[in-house]
Amino acid sequence: MGCYGYNDLIELIEAEIIEELGELIDVKQLENRARRSFKSLNFSNNSFKPPRPSIDYPPLLELKPFPALLKYVYLGDNNTLLTVDQ
């Protein structure tokens, strides 16, 4: 390895910085292209209804018989949370 003067070191550092900036620009361009590939969803017609929480509106369940050592247990207000107990 040879001796480098101050100006040579500055040029090496500048070259490294320029290379890193080039890589960052490339990555940023890829990110921008990826963002453009998605289409915006239109919720203005109100066709989208968020799901209702099951604690407020429990689903109707078909309960099947368990062996003798297991049983259904309801928790929560109005017995809305179903679980299995031993």
C-alpha atoms as a printed R data frame, in Angstrom:
   type eleno elety resid chain resno       x       y      z
1  ATOM     1    CA   MET     A     1   0.000   0.000  0.000
2  ATOM     2    CA   GLY     A     2   1.425   3.314 -1.013
3  ATOM     3    CA   CYS     A     3   1.555   6.611  0.816
4  ATOM     4    CA   TYR     A     4  -1.347   8.933  0.298
5  ATOM     5    CA   GLY     A     5  -1.227  12.673  0.603
6  ATOM     6    CA   TYR     A     6  -3.979  14.722  2.175
7  ATOM     7    CA   ASN     A     7  -5.539  15.559 -1.205
8  ATOM     8    CA   ASP     A     8  -5.485  11.900 -2.216
9  ATOM     9    CA   LEU     A     9  -7.367  10.926  0.944
10 ATOM    10    CA   ILE     A    10  -9.924  13.680  0.375
11 ATOM    11    CA   GLU     A    11 -10.470  12.433 -3.196
12 ATOM    12    CA   LEU     A    12 -10.938   8.842 -1.946
13 ATOM    13    CA   ILE     A    13 -13.462   9.964  0.671
14 ATOM    14    CA   GLU     A    14 -15.318  12.072 -1.892
15 ATOM    15    CA   ALA     A    15 -15.410   9.127 -4.306
16 ATOM    16    CA   GLU     A    16 -16.862   6.885 -1.591
17 ATOM    17    CA   ILE     A    17 -19.478   9.495 -0.683
18 ATOM    18    CA   ILE     A    18 -20.467   9.934 -4.336
19 ATOM    19    CA   GLU     A    19 -20.783   6.161 -4.735
20 ATOM    20    CA   GLU     A    20 -22.975   5.864 -1.620
21 ATOM    21    CA   LEU     A    21 -25.154   8.764 -2.764
22 ATOM    22    CA   GLY     A    22 -25.595   7.073 -6.122
23 ATOM    23    CA   GLU     A    23 -26.715   3.890 -4.397
24 ATOM    24    CA   LEU     A    24 -29.159   5.836 -2.213
25 ATOM    25    CA   ILE     A    25 -30.613   7.551 -5.273
26 ATOM    26    CA   ASP     A    26 -31.085   4.174 -6.971
27 ATOM    27    CA   VAL     A    27 -32.887   2.804 -3.912
28 ATOM    28    CA   LYS     A    28 -35.104   5.891 -3.704
29 ATOM    29    CA   GLN     A    29 -36.060   5.540 -7.374
30 ATOM    30    CA   LEU     A    30 -37.004   1.897 -6.791
31 ATOM    31    CA   GLU     A    31 -39.148   2.900 -3.813
32 ATOM    32    CA   ASN     A    32 -40.928   5.552 -5.881
33 ATOM    33    CA   ARG     A    33 -41.642   3.061 -8.672
34 ATOM    34    CA   ALA     A    34 -43.044   0.577 -6.141
35 ATOM    35    CA   ARG     A    35 -45.339   3.236 -4.671
36 ATOM    36    CA   ARG     A    36 -46.704   4.133 -8.077
37 ATOM    37    CA   SER     A    37 -47.657   0.537 -8.809
38 ATOM    38    CA   PHE     A    38 -50.460   0.564 -6.208
39 ATOM    39    CA   LYS     A    39 -53.867   1.982 -6.998
40 ATOM    40    CA   SER     A    40 -55.819   3.997 -4.495
41 ATOM    41    CA   LEU     A    41 -58.934   2.342 -3.088
42 ATOM    42    CA   ASN     A    42 -62.161   4.262 -3.501
43 ATOM    43    CA   PHE     A    43 -64.245   4.215 -0.335
44 ATOM    44    CA   SER     A    44 -66.462   7.123 -1.365
45 ATOM    45    CA   ASN     A    45 -69.388   4.883 -2.335
46 ATOM    46    CA   ASN     A    46 -69.530   3.508  1.240
47 ATOM    47    CA   SER     A    47 -69.552  -0.084  0.050
48 ATOM    48    CA   PHE     A    48 -66.895  -0.923  2.629
49 ATOM    49    CA   LYS     A    49 -68.232  -1.693  6.080
50 ATOM    50    CA   PRO     A    50 -65.691  -2.478  8.782
51 ATOM    51    CA   PRO     A    51 -66.220  -5.793 10.555
52 ATOM    52    CA   ARG     A    52 -68.279  -5.675 13.711
53 ATOM    53    CA   PRO     A    53 -66.500  -6.691 16.912
54 ATOM    54    CA   SER     A    54 -67.577 -10.172 17.973
55 ATOM    55    CA   ILE     A    55 -67.824  -9.071 21.596
56 ATOM    56    CA   ASP     A    56 -70.697  -6.726 20.634
57 ATOM    57    CA   TYR     A    57 -72.262  -8.953 17.976
58 ATOM    58    CA   PRO     A    58 -71.412 -12.582 18.746
59 ATOM    59    CA   PRO     A    59 -71.600 -14.946 15.800
60 ATOM    60    CA   LEU     A    60 -74.141 -17.729 15.859
61 ATOM    61    CA   LEU     A    61 -72.337 -20.938 16.721
62 ATOM    62    CA   GLU     A    62 -73.276 -24.571 16.361
63 ATOM    63    CA   LEU     A    63 -72.137 -26.126 19.630
64 ATOM    64    CA   LYS     A    64 -71.188 -29.775 19.416
65 ATOM    65    CA   PRO     A    65 -71.171 -32.165 22.356
66 ATOM    66    CA   PHE     A    66 -67.933 -32.590 24.283
67 ATOM    67    CA   PRO     A    67 -66.569 -35.524 26.243
68 ATOM    68    CA   ALA     A    68 -67.643 -35.503 29.916
69 ATOM    69    CA   LEU     A    69 -64.496 -33.742 31.171
70 ATOM    70    CA   LEU     A    70 -64.900 -30.675 28.884
71 ATOM    71    CA   LYS     A    71 -67.640 -28.046 28.960
72 ATOM    72    CA   TYR     A    72 -68.518 -24.731 27.327
73 ATOM    73    CA   VAL     A    73 -68.090 -21.623 29.488
74 ATOM    74    CA   TYR     A    74 -69.316 -18.134 28.579
75 ATOM    75    CA   LEU     A    75 -67.438 -15.061 29.689
76 ATOM    76    CA   GLY     A    76 -68.015 -11.333 29.283
77 ATOM    77    CA   ASP     A    77 -71.143  -9.224 29.319
78 ATOM    78    CA   ASN     A    78 -74.252 -11.009 28.046
79 ATOM    79    CA   ASN     A    79 -72.269 -14.270 27.842
80 ATOM    80    CA   THR     A    80 -70.720 -13.269 24.537
81 ATOM    81    CA   LEU     A    81 -67.266 -14.816 24.885
82 ATOM    82    CA   LEU     A    82 -67.299 -18.573 24.471
83 ATOM    83    CA   THR     A    83 -64.451 -20.707 25.755
84 ATOM    84    CA   VAL     A    84 -63.889 -24.334 26.662
85 ATOM    85    CA   ASP     A    85 -63.137 -25.337 30.243
86 ATOM    86    CA   GLN     A    86 -61.873 -28.551 31.744
